[in-house]
Amino acid sequence: MPVLHLQNVPQDVYTQLEQMARAERRDVEEVSVHLLQQALQEQQRWKAHNEALEDLRRRRWTPPAGTPDSVELLREDRQR
């Protein structure tokens, strides 16, 4: 299994990891891996969300130039 060594971890971050590990009765390493997995899954969800939005933007239909405004058409219909 690959090993990941981190340098320059801020003290407050490491303290929070230790507190979480103690609360869950796990090692700091286990908690760190779990949090990394969650963050990567969340990133994948956001990526899929943004791709779906971009796809909707690409498919957006815009009326051709000179097309009457829908509000004007509704007003005309109401006057009949």
ABEGO torsion letter per residue (X at the ends): XBBBBBBGBBAAAAAAAAAAAAAAGBBAAAAAAAAAAAAAAAAAAAAAAAAAAAAAAAABBBBBBGBBBAAAAAAAAAAX
